[in-house]
Amino acid sequence: GSVLEQKLLHKLALANVPRPDTLVLKDDTNTMDDMVNSMAAVKAKGLERIAYLTVRVHIKRSQAFLDEKVPASAKAGLHIDFLAAEDILEVVRS
């Protein structure tokens, strides 16, 4: 969570990449909580783009929960990506 977030932000800064807004979900207990609560936070912040970072094996499940549990109106106007944590870890480690 937070440790990986800080490492990633540091690497992005070294590469002169603008700092993205980040949200680490600390109190959620499952993927459904993650999708519902993160969408509420994204809307509250007025963001237009979100990237979910999760392990590759959870991406399809995360997408399914987002499709099934979050109303289309809550996702309207958002660009949503899912990224495999394994890919990001490779960037952070290098």
C-alpha positions, -999 to 999 in steps of 0.1 A, spaced: 0 0 0 16 32 12 52 20 10 48 10 -26 30 42 -33 59 63 -20 84 43 -40 64 47 -72 59 85 -66 96 89 -60 105 70 -93 80 91 -112 95 123 -98 130 112 -108 116 107 -143 100 141 -143 65 126 -146 38 148 -130 26 135 -96 -7 117 -100 -34 118 -74 -33 85 -55 -56 67 -32 -46 38 -11 -76 20 3 -67 9 39 -100 0 54 -116 -21 26 -118 -58 31 -126 -71 -3 -127 -62 -40 -163 -52 -40 -155 -26 -12 -126 -14 -33 -146 -7 -64 -176 9 -46 -155 30 -22 -129 41 -47 -155 52 -71 -171 74 -44 -137 89 -37 -130 96 -73 -163 114 -78 -158 134 -46 -124 146 -59 -138 154 -93 -114 132 -112 -119 122 -148 -94 94 -150 -87 65 -127 -62 36 -128 -68 6 -105 -36 -11 -95 -40 -47 -85 -24 -81 -90 -29 -94 -125 -50 -124 -114 -75 -99 -98 -80 -76 -128 -109 -95 -144 -126 -99 -110 -122 -62 -103 -136 -52 -136 -166 -75 -131 -173 -60 -96 -170 -25 -111 -194 -34 -139 -219 -52 -116 -218 -32 -84 -212 4 -94 -240 21 -113 -233 33 -148 -242 69 -137 -213 68 -111 -189 58 -139 -202 83 -165 -175 105 -179 -146 85 -163 -117 69 -181 -110 37 -162 -79 16 -165 -67 -15 -147 -30 -20 -143 -11 -51 -131 9 -45 -100 36 -68 -113 42 -45 -142 45 -15 -119 68 -33 -95 92 -38 -124 93 -1 -130 98 6 -93 126 -19 -89 146 -6 -118 
